Amino acid sequence: MQAARPNISSDLPQIRQLDETVINRIAAGEVVERPASAVKELVENSIDAGATRIEVTVSNGGKSLIRVTDDGCGIPPEALPLALSRHATSKIDGSDLLDIRSFGFRGEALPSLGAVGRLVITSRCAGGDASQISCTGGTLGAVKPAALTSGTVVELRDLFYATPARLKFLRSDRAENQAISDVVKRLAMAEPFISFTLRDESRGEPRVTFRADGQTGDMFDALSGRLSNVLGREFAENALAIDAEREGVHLTGYAALPTYSRGSSVAQFLFVNGRPVRDKLLIGALRGAYADFLSRDRHPAAVLFLDVDPQRVDVNVHPAKAEVRFREPGVARGLIVSALRHALAEAGHRASTTVAAGVLGALRPEPTGAPRVYQMDRLHPGALAQSYALQSPVVEPMGFAEAPTGRIEGTPEGVDESLTHHPLGAARGQVHENYIIAQTETGMVIVDQHAAHERLVYEKLKRQMAENGVPAQALLIPEIVELSPDDAARLLGHAETFARMGLALEPFGAGAVAVRETPAILGEINAEALLRDVLDELDDLGESQLIQERIEAILSRVACHGSIRSGRRMRGEEMNALLREMEATPHSGQCNHGRPTYVELKLSDIERLFGRT
């Protein structure tokens, strides 16, 4: 049954030109999804205007008020009406849509905001007079004189008052405020030399919820300082600097150690030519780079910037400009994977500082009642004299029965003190037949012997397979897999890559593939199911790491069974040999599942536990 269409008559449908106000409201539905979208568009305009200070003020989650103030170049009075016209912009001249070097370029944000809210723009150019224009529900006002020192102030009140149905789909003020904060922080990371301030005046008095002062120095120093401000000092302390280039694509930024992983992807920030994006290709590349170090329920933390010739990337995919399309996606993905893996390998045995902080937090006793007042704190002369007397050494003869009968089990004899100069120190003992206690120059190290040796064996197996190749098992009868012609062509296009993984494919007529060899280490497999899984990954990411991941998963299981088991007592030389091998092996700071293999405690932290500060 055909549904009723109340907005269209039952007569012959007529094609009509929509009103300009309706057009703007339709466009606003794509550009302005929520208050955070409006903040994003206005702040990006301020950045494009060359601002060095940007202030954002919101009220009631941005529903009642959004005000963006900057010290940019400003807008001359005669250009204010044109700025509120659709598809009017100063960012491009329209001659080349693939040469986009600014955040905005579509000319839709301001007229869209004016169509669904009450918009007022006040601006002043250098050497000129300040002027103001308003746009309410799509109705443009006249240009009037105003008072302003410099730059531009854009004030948007009563967002979606002209389209009240959109208000029903907004979330709570707290959720909208969080979304606005996320947008400002992303743009602050993209522009570390610009000062950002976010204020909330929902309760009358403006309250600063985020502030990031402009950084100085070179790009890496400025970015590190800004990330400390936005993501916290812990991220900056546990992040590795990334700087790599391939075929004209430049990758910079910071990626955290695997042991500084998160329970979700909230700490992943990707930028293309300075623009914050959410691209499944780049997210997949980031996940693939850490696939060998993290379990599936953990996510890496990273802030990565891809700089590429604008002619090789299309940012005009969606009005929100959060998606991009690369002309050579494989180059961008390969650069991210190789650069991150190289940086993680250079980190060696390093583990994140949060591991030790977590241990210290677990060891710190909970406060109970009022703090105890010690006798020494009362400074009574008699008590001090008695205390000194009790602390004087008393030498008493030791009987034969009281003498120690031997060394503590697991404690190495004749330890070479020079070993304490190594990063992981010198082994001093073994407790519970699983944890090695080592002494360093500045503290102590506790090593999980099974997890550490598991990673060492795993890296050795991977190195041997890389040198000797993946052994292939020839099938007595080749398995024929029926596919569509397009799927078969896509698989055969990667046949050379699969052959290096031990999977030999050949064409077998139209839309069919013959599987002649499979990786021997995988044993008996369902070739058709494997190929279809590979096709799904090719459709999703453009590349497939499925076969390599399965091989590495088996190597990981082999390493687990072939490593030192928990419960085995080790001699001192064995423990020290394990420590030295950990120092020389990349990625030894975490096991095959992303858990830390050792914990380092500084002497100052240990003394603080016992109140010796």
RADAVEN-V399871 format. One record per pair of residues at least 24 apart in sequence whose C-alpha atoms are under 10 Angstrom apart, sorted by the first residue. I is the first residue (numbers start at 1). J is the second residue. Records with the same first field share a line. If there is no record, write none. Layout:
BEGIN
I=J ; J
END
This chain:
BEGIN
20=85 ; 86 ; 115 ; 138
21=111 ; 112 ; 114 ; 115 ; 116 ; 137 ; 138 ; 139
22=115 ; 138
23=86 ; 112 ; 115 ; 138
24=85 ; 86 ; 108 ; 109 ; 110 ; 111 ; 112 ; 113 ; 114 ; 115 ; 116 ; 137 ; 138
25=111 ; 112 ; 113 ; 114 ; 115 ; 116 ; 137 ; 138 ; 160 ; 162 ; 163
26=112 ; 115 ; 116
27=86 ; 108 ; 109 ; 111 ; 112 ; 113 ; 115 ; 319
28=108 ; 109 ; 110 ; 111 ; 112 ; 113 ; 114 ; 115 ; 116 ; 160 ; 319
29=112 ; 113 ; 116 ; 163 ; 166 ; 319
30=108 ; 109 ; 112 ; 318 ; 319 ; 320
31=108 ; 109 ; 110 ; 112 ; 113 ; 318 ; 319 ; 320 ; 321
32=108 ; 109 ; 112 ; 113 ; 116 ; 159 ; 160 ; 319 ; 320
33=166 ; 169 ; 170 ; 320
34=61 ; 62 ; 63 ; 159 ; 160 ; 166 ; 167 ; 169 ; 170 ; 171 ; 176 ; 179 ; 180
35=61 ; 62 ; 63 ; 64 ; 65 ; 66 ; 156 ; 159 ; 160 ; 170 ; 176 ; 177 ; 179 ; 180
36=61 ; 62 ; 63 ; 66 ; 176 ; 177 ; 178 ; 179 ; 180 ; 181 ; 182 ; 183 ; 184
37=109 ; 179 ; 180 ; 183 ; 320
38=62 ; 66 ; 109 ; 110 ; 112 ; 113 ; 156 ; 159 ; 180
39=66 ; 67 ; 68 ; 156 ; 179 ; 180 ; 181 ; 183 ; 184
40=103 ; 109 ; 180 ; 182 ; 183 ; 184 ; 186 ; 187 ; 320
41=103 ; 104 ; 108 ; 109 ; 110 ; 113 ; 320
42=66 ; 67 ; 68 ; 69 ; 104 ; 109 ; 110 ; 113 ; 153 ; 154 ; 155
43=67 ; 68 ; 69 ; 70 ; 103 ; 154 ; 183 ; 184 ; 187 ; 196
44=102 ; 103 ; 104 ; 184 ; 187 ; 275
45=70 ; 72 ; 91 ; 102 ; 103 ; 104 ; 105 ; 109 ; 110
46=70 ; 71 ; 72 ; 73 ; 74 ; 103 ; 151 ; 152 ; 153 ; 154
47=71 ; 72 ; 102 ; 103 ; 104 ; 187 ; 191 ; 194
48=72 ; 73 ; 90 ; 91 ; 101 ; 102 ; 103 ; 104 ; 105
49=73 ; 74 ; 75 ; 90 ; 91 ; 102 ; 151 ; 152
50=74 ; 151 ; 194
51=151 ; 152 ; 194 ; 195
52=191 ; 193 ; 194 ; 195 ; 196 ; 213 ; 214
53=151 ; 193 ; 194 ; 195 ; 196 ; 197 ; 212 ; 213 ; 214
54=152 ; 153 ; 184 ; 188 ; 194 ; 195 ; 196 ; 197 ; 198
55=153 ; 184 ; 195 ; 196 ; 197 ; 198 ; 199 ; 211
56=153 ; 154 ; 155 ; 180 ; 181 ; 184 ; 196 ; 197 ; 198 ; 199 ; 200 ; 208 ; 210
57=155 ; 197 ; 198 ; 199 ; 200 ; 201 ; 202 ; 206 ; 207 ; 208 ; 209
58=155 ; 156 ; 157 ; 177 ; 180 ; 198 ; 199 ; 200 ; 201 ; 202 ; 206 ; 207
59=157 ; 173 ; 177 ; 199 ; 200 ; 201 ; 202 ; 203 ; 204 ; 206
60=172 ; 173 ; 174 ; 176 ; 177 ; 200 ; 201 ; 202 ; 203
61=170 ; 171 ; 172 ; 173 ; 174 ; 175 ; 176 ; 177 ; 178 ; 179 ; 180 ; 200 ; 201 ; 202
62=156 ; 157 ; 158 ; 159 ; 173 ; 176 ; 177 ; 180 ; 200 ; 202
63=117 ; 156 ; 157 ; 158 ; 159 ; 160 ; 161 ; 167 ; 170 ; 173 ; 176 ; 177
64=117 ; 118 ; 156 ; 157 ; 158 ; 159 ; 160 ; 161 ; 202
65=117 ; 118 ; 119 ; 155 ; 156 ; 157 ; 158 ; 159 ; 200 ; 201 ; 202
66=119 ; 154 ; 155 ; 156 ; 157 ; 158 ; 159 ; 199 ; 200
67=119 ; 120 ; 121 ; 153 ; 154 ; 155 ; 156 ; 157 ; 198 ; 199
68=121 ; 152 ; 153 ; 154 ; 155 ; 156 ; 197 ; 198
69=122 ; 123 ; 150 ; 151 ; 152 ; 153 ; 154 ; 155 ; 197
70=123 ; 150 ; 151 ; 152 ; 153 ; 154 ; 195 ; 196
71=123 ; 124 ; 125 ; 149 ; 150 ; 151 ; 152 ; 153
72=123 ; 124 ; 125 ; 126 ; 150 ; 151 ; 152 ; 153
73=123 ; 124 ; 125 ; 126 ; 150 ; 151 ; 152
74=122 ; 123 ; 124 ; 125 ; 126 ; 128 ; 130 ; 150 ; 151 ; 152 ; 153
75=121 ; 122 ; 123 ; 124 ; 125 ; 126 ; 128 ; 130 ; 131 ; 132 ; 151 ; 152
76=123 ; 124 ; 125 ; 126 ; 128 ; 129 ; 130 ; 131 ; 132
77=122 ; 123 ; 124 ; 125 ; 128 ; 129 ; 130 ; 131 ; 132 ; 133 ; 143 ; 144 ; 145
78=131 ; 143
79=143
80=121 ; 122 ; 123 ; 131 ; 132 ; 133 ; 134 ; 142 ; 143
81=111 ; 132 ; 133 ; 134 ; 135 ; 140 ; 141 ; 142 ; 143
82=111
83=107 ; 108 ; 109 ; 110 ; 111 ; 121
84=108 ; 109 ; 110 ; 111 ; 112 ; 113 ; 114 ; 115 ; 119 ; 121 ; 133 ; 134 ; 135 ; 138 ; 140
85=109 ; 110 ; 111 ; 112 ; 114 ; 140
86=110 ; 111 ; 112
87=111
96=311
97=310 ; 311 ; 314 ; 315 ; 316
98=309 ; 310 ; 311 ; 312 ; 313 ; 314 ; 315 ; 316
99=309 ; 310 ; 311 ; 312 ; 313 ; 314 ; 315
100=273 ; 309 ; 310 ; 311 ; 313 ; 314 ; 315 ; 316
101=273 ; 274 ; 275 ; 309 ; 310
102=273 ; 274 ; 275
103=273 ; 274 ; 275 ; 276 ; 315 ; 321
104=319 ; 320 ; 321
105=316 ; 319 ; 321
106=316 ; 319 ; 321
108=319
109=319 ; 320
110=135 ; 154
111=135 ; 137 ; 138 ; 139 ; 140
112=137 ; 138
113=137 ; 138 ; 156 ; 157 ; 159 ; 160
114=138 ; 139 ; 140 ; 156 ; 157 ; 159 ; 160 ; 162
115=139 ; 140 ; 159 ; 160 ; 161 ; 162 ; 163
116=156 ; 157 ; 158 ; 159 ; 160 ; 161 ; 162 ; 163 ; 164 ; 166
117=156 ; 157 ; 158 ; 159 ; 160 ; 161 ; 162 ; 163
118=155 ; 156 ; 157 ; 158 ; 159 ; 160 ; 161 ; 162
119=154 ; 155 ; 156 ; 157 ; 158 ; 159
120=153 ; 154 ; 155 ; 156 ; 157
121=152 ; 153 ; 154 ; 155 ; 156
122=146 ; 147 ; 148 ; 150 ; 151 ; 152 ; 153 ; 154 ; 155
123=147 ; 148 ; 149 ; 150 ; 151 ; 152 ; 153 ; 154
124=148 ; 149 ; 150 ; 151 ; 152 ; 153
125=149 ; 150 ; 151 ; 152
126=150 ; 151
136=161 ; 162
137=161 ; 162 ; 163
138=162
173=202
177=209
181=209 ; 210
182=230
183=276
184=210 ; 211 ; 230
185=210 ; 211 ; 212 ; 226 ; 227 ; 229 ; 230 ; 231
186=230 ; 269 ; 270 ; 271 ; 275 ; 276 ; 277 ; 303
187=271 ; 274 ; 275 ; 276
188=212 ; 213 ; 214 ; 223 ; 226 ; 227 ; 229 ; 230
189=222 ; 223 ; 224 ; 225 ; 226 ; 227 ; 229 ; 230 ; 231 ; 269 ; 271 ; 274 ; 276 ; 303
190=223 ; 226 ; 269 ; 270 ; 271 ; 272 ; 273 ; 274 ; 275 ; 276 ; 303 ; 304 ; 305
191=215 ; 219 ; 222 ; 223 ; 226 ; 274 ; 275
192=216 ; 219 ; 220 ; 221 ; 222 ; 223 ; 224 ; 225 ; 226 ; 227
193=217 ; 218 ; 219 ; 222 ; 223 ; 226
194=226
219=252 ; 253
220=252 ; 253 ; 254
223=253 ; 254 ; 303
224=253 ; 254
227=254 ; 303
231=267 ; 303
234=260 ; 352 ; 353 ; 354
235=260 ; 267 ; 301 ; 302 ; 352 ; 353 ; 354
237=352 ; 353 ; 354
238=301 ; 350 ; 351 ; 352 ; 353 ; 354
239=301 ; 302 ; 303 ; 344 ; 352
240=302 ; 340 ; 343 ; 344 ; 346 ; 347
241=303 ; 304 ; 340 ; 343
242=302 ; 303 ; 304 ; 305 ; 336 ; 339 ; 340 ; 342 ; 343 ; 344
243=304 ; 305 ; 339 ; 340 ; 343
244=306 ; 335 ; 336 ; 338 ; 339 ; 340 ; 342 ; 343
245=306 ; 307 ; 308 ; 332 ; 335 ; 336 ; 339
246=331 ; 332 ; 334 ; 335 ; 336 ; 339
247=308 ; 331 ; 332 ; 335
248=307 ; 308 ; 309 ; 312 ; 331 ; 332
249=306 ; 307 ; 308 ; 309 ; 312 ; 331 ; 332 ; 335
250=305 ; 306 ; 307 ; 308 ; 309 ; 332 ; 335 ; 336
251=304 ; 305 ; 306 ; 307 ; 308 ; 332 ; 335 ; 336 ; 339 ; 340
252=303 ; 304 ; 305 ; 306 ; 307 ; 336 ; 339
253=302 ; 303 ; 304 ; 305 ; 306
254=301 ; 302 ; 303 ; 304 ; 305 ; 340 ; 343
255=286 ; 300 ; 301 ; 302 ; 303 ; 304 ; 340 ; 343 ; 344
256=300 ; 301 ; 302 ; 303 ; 340 ; 343 ; 344 ; 352
257=290 ; 293 ; 300 ; 301 ; 302 ; 343 ; 344 ; 347 ; 350 ; 351 ; 352 ; 353 ; 587 ; 589 ; 590 ; 594
258=290 ; 291 ; 292 ; 293 ; 294 ; 298 ; 299 ; 300 ; 301 ; 344 ; 350 ; 351 ; 352 ; 587 ; 589 ; 590 ; 591 ; 593 ; 594 ; 595 ; 596
259=293 ; 294 ; 298 ; 300 ; 350 ; 351 ; 352 ; 353 ; 354 ; 355 ; 589 ; 590 ; 591 ; 593 ; 594 ; 595 ; 596 ; 597
260=298 ; 299 ; 300 ; 301 ; 351 ; 352 ; 353 ; 354 ; 355 ; 594 ; 595 ; 596
261=294 ; 295 ; 297 ; 298 ; 299 ; 300 ; 301 ; 302 ; 352 ; 594 ; 595
262=297 ; 298 ; 299 ; 300 ; 301
263=296 ; 297 ; 298 ; 299 ; 300
264=297 ; 298 ; 299 ; 300 ; 301
265=298 ; 299 ; 300 ; 301 ; 302
266=299 ; 300 ; 301 ; 302
267=299 ; 300 ; 301 ; 302 ; 303
268=299 ; 300 ; 301 ; 302 ; 303 ; 304
269=301 ; 302 ; 303 ; 304 ; 305
270=302 ; 303 ; 304 ; 305 ; 306
271=303 ; 304 ; 305 ; 306 ; 307 ; 322
272=304 ; 305 ; 306 ; 307 ; 308 ; 310 ; 313 ; 315 ; 322 ; 323 ; 324
273=305 ; 306 ; 307 ; 308 ; 309 ; 310 ; 313 ; 315
274=304 ; 305 ; 306 ; 307
275=305 ; 306 ; 307 ; 315 ; 321 ; 322 ; 323 ; 324
276=304 ; 305 ; 321 ; 322 ; 323
277=315 ; 320 ; 321 ; 322 ; 323 ; 324
278=321 ; 322 ; 323 ; 324
279=322 ; 323 ; 324 ; 325
280=323 ; 324 ; 540 ; 541
281=324 ; 325 ; 326 ; 329 ; 330 ; 332 ; 333 ; 540 ; 541 ; 542 ; 543
282=306 ; 329 ; 332 ; 333 ; 334 ; 336 ; 337 ; 541
283=333 ; 336 ; 541
284=333 ; 336 ; 337 ; 537 ; 540 ; 541 ; 542 ; 543
285=330 ; 332 ; 333 ; 334 ; 335 ; 336 ; 337 ; 338 ; 340 ; 541 ; 543
286=333 ; 336 ; 337 ; 340 ; 341
287=336 ; 337
288=333 ; 334 ; 336 ; 337 ; 338 ; 340 ; 341 ; 544 ; 545 ; 549
289=333 ; 334 ; 336 ; 337 ; 338 ; 339 ; 340 ; 341 ; 342 ; 344
290=337 ; 340 ; 341 ; 344 ; 594
291=545 ; 549 ; 552 ; 592 ; 593 ; 594
292=341 ; 549 ; 552 ; 553 ; 556 ; 587 ; 591 ; 592 ; 593 ; 594
293=344 ; 455 ; 587 ; 590 ; 591 ; 592 ; 593 ; 594 ; 595
294=590 ; 591 ; 592 ; 593 ; 594 ; 595
295=592 ; 593 ; 594 ; 595
296=593 ; 594
298=593 ; 594
302=340
304=336
305=336
306=332 ; 335 ; 336
307=332
308=332
329=541 ; 542 ; 543
330=541 ; 542 ; 543
333=541 ; 542 ; 543
334=543
341=587
342=586
344=586 ; 587
345=585 ; 586 ; 587 ; 588
346=585 ; 586 ; 587
347=585 ; 586 ; 587 ; 588 ; 589
348=582 ; 583 ; 584 ; 585 ; 586 ; 587 ; 588 ; 589
349=423 ; 424 ; 452 ; 581 ; 582 ; 583 ; 584 ; 585 ; 586 ; 587 ; 588 ; 589 ; 590 ; 596 ; 597 ; 598
350=423 ; 582 ; 583 ; 586 ; 587 ; 588 ; 589 ; 590 ; 596 ; 597 ; 598
351=587 ; 588 ; 589 ; 590 ; 595 ; 596 ; 597 ; 598 ; 599 ; 600
352=589 ; 590 ; 596 ; 599 ; 600
353=599 ; 600 ; 601
354=599
355=595 ; 596 ; 598 ; 599 ; 600 ; 601
356=445 ; 598 ; 599 ; 600 ; 601 ; 602 ; 605
357=599 ; 600 ; 601 ; 605
358=599
359=599 ; 600 ; 601
360=601 ; 605 ; 606 ; 608 ; 609
361=609
363=606 ; 609
364=608 ; 609 ; 610
365=609
409=433 ; 569 ; 570 ; 571
410=436 ; 437 ; 569 ; 570 ; 571 ; 572 ; 575
411=436 ; 437 ; 570 ; 571 ; 572
412=570 ; 571 ; 572 ; 573 ; 574 ; 575 ; 576
413=571 ; 572 ; 573
414=572
415=572 ; 573 ; 576
417=441
419=576 ; 580
420=444
422=579 ; 580 ; 583
423=579 ; 580 ; 582 ; 583 ; 600
424=576 ; 579 ; 580 ; 582 ; 583 ; 598 ; 599 ; 600
425=576 ; 579 ; 580
426=572 ; 573 ; 575 ; 576 ; 577 ; 579 ; 580
427=571 ; 572 ; 573 ; 574 ; 575 ; 576 ; 577 ; 578 ; 579
428=572 ; 575 ; 576
429=570 ; 571 ; 572 ; 575
430=568 ; 569 ; 570 ; 571 ; 572 ; 575
431=567 ; 569
432=566 ; 567 ; 568 ; 569
433=565 ; 566 ; 567 ; 568 ; 569 ; 570
434=564 ; 565 ; 566 ; 567 ; 568 ; 569 ; 570
435=566 ; 567 ; 569 ; 598
436=570 ; 572 ; 575 ; 576 ; 578 ; 579 ; 598
437=575 ; 598 ; 599
438=575 ; 576 ; 579 ; 600
439=600 ; 601 ; 603
440=600 ; 601 ; 602 ; 603
441=602 ; 603
442=600 ; 601 ; 602 ; 603 ; 604
443=600 ; 601 ; 602 ; 603 ; 604 ; 605 ; 606
444=599 ; 600 ; 601 ; 602 ; 603 ; 606
445=598 ; 599 ; 600 ; 601 ; 602
446=597 ; 598 ; 599 ; 600 ; 601
447=575 ; 578 ; 579 ; 589 ; 596 ; 597 ; 598 ; 599 ; 600
448=566 ; 591 ; 596 ; 597 ; 598 ; 599
449=563 ; 564 ; 565 ; 566 ; 567 ; 568 ; 570 ; 575 ; 578 ; 579 ; 597 ; 598
450=560 ; 561 ; 562 ; 563 ; 564 ; 565 ; 566 ; 567 ; 568 ; 591 ; 597
451=559 ; 560 ; 563 ; 564 ; 565 ; 566 ; 588 ; 589 ; 590 ; 591 ; 592 ; 593 ; 595 ; 596 ; 597 ; 598
452=563 ; 564 ; 578 ; 579 ; 581 ; 582 ; 587 ; 588 ; 589 ; 590 ; 591 ; 592 ; 595 ; 596 ; 597 ; 598
453=559 ; 560 ; 562 ; 563 ; 564 ; 565 ; 578 ; 579 ; 581 ; 582 ; 588 ; 591 ; 597
454=556 ; 557 ; 558 ; 559 ; 560 ; 561 ; 562 ; 563 ; 564 ; 565 ; 588 ; 590 ; 591 ; 592 ; 597
455=556 ; 559 ; 560 ; 563 ; 582 ; 585 ; 586 ; 587 ; 588 ; 589 ; 590 ; 591 ; 592 ; 593 ; 597
456=559 ; 563 ; 578 ; 581 ; 582 ; 584 ; 585 ; 586 ; 587 ; 588 ; 591 ; 592
457=555 ; 556 ; 558 ; 559 ; 560 ; 561 ; 562 ; 563 ; 564
458=552 ; 553 ; 554 ; 555 ; 556 ; 557 ; 558 ; 559 ; 560 ; 562 ; 563 ; 588 ; 591 ; 592
459=555 ; 556 ; 559 ; 585 ; 586 ; 587 ; 588 ; 592
460=555 ; 559 ; 585
461=552 ; 555 ; 556 ; 558 ; 559
462=551 ; 552 ; 555 ; 556
465=501 ; 555
466=500
469=500 ; 501 ; 502
470=499 ; 500 ; 501 ; 502 ; 503 ; 518 ; 519 ; 520 ; 521 ; 548 ; 551
471=500 ; 501 ; 502 ; 503 ; 517 ; 518 ; 519 ; 520 ; 521
472=499 ; 500 ; 501 ; 502 ; 503 ; 504 ; 516 ; 517 ; 518 ; 519 ; 520 ; 521 ; 522
473=502 ; 503 ; 504 ; 516 ; 517 ; 518 ; 519 ; 520 ; 521 ; 522 ; 523 ; 524
474=502 ; 503 ; 504 ; 515 ; 516 ; 517 ; 518 ; 519 ; 520
475=515 ; 516 ; 517 ; 518 ; 524
476=516 ; 517
477=514 ; 515 ; 516 ; 517
478=505 ; 506 ; 513 ; 514 ; 515 ; 516 ; 517
479=505 ; 513 ; 514 ; 515 ; 516 ; 517 ; 526 ; 527 ; 528
480=505 ; 506 ; 507 ; 508 ; 512 ; 513 ; 514 ; 515 ; 516 ; 527 ; 528
481=507 ; 508 ; 511 ; 512 ; 513 ; 514 ; 515 ; 527 ; 528 ; 529 ; 531 ; 532
482=508 ; 509 ; 510 ; 511 ; 512 ; 513 ; 514 ; 528
483=510 ; 511 ; 512 ; 513 ; 528 ; 531 ; 532
484=510 ; 511 ; 512 ; 513
485=509 ; 510 ; 511 ; 512 ; 513
486=510 ; 511
487=511 ; 512 ; 513 ; 531 ; 532 ; 535 ; 536 ; 538 ; 539
488=512 ; 513 ; 531 ; 535
489=513
490=535 ; 538 ; 539
491=531 ; 532 ; 534 ; 535 ; 538
494=538 ; 543 ; 544
497=544
498=544 ; 545 ; 547 ; 548
500=548
501=545 ; 547 ; 548 ; 551
502=547 ; 548
503=527 ; 547
518=547
519=547 ; 548 ; 550 ; 551
520=551
521=550 ; 551 ; 552 ; 554 ; 555
522=547 ; 550 ; 551 ; 553 ; 554 ; 555
552=592
553=592
556=591 ; 592 ; 593
557=592
559=592
560=591 ; 592
END
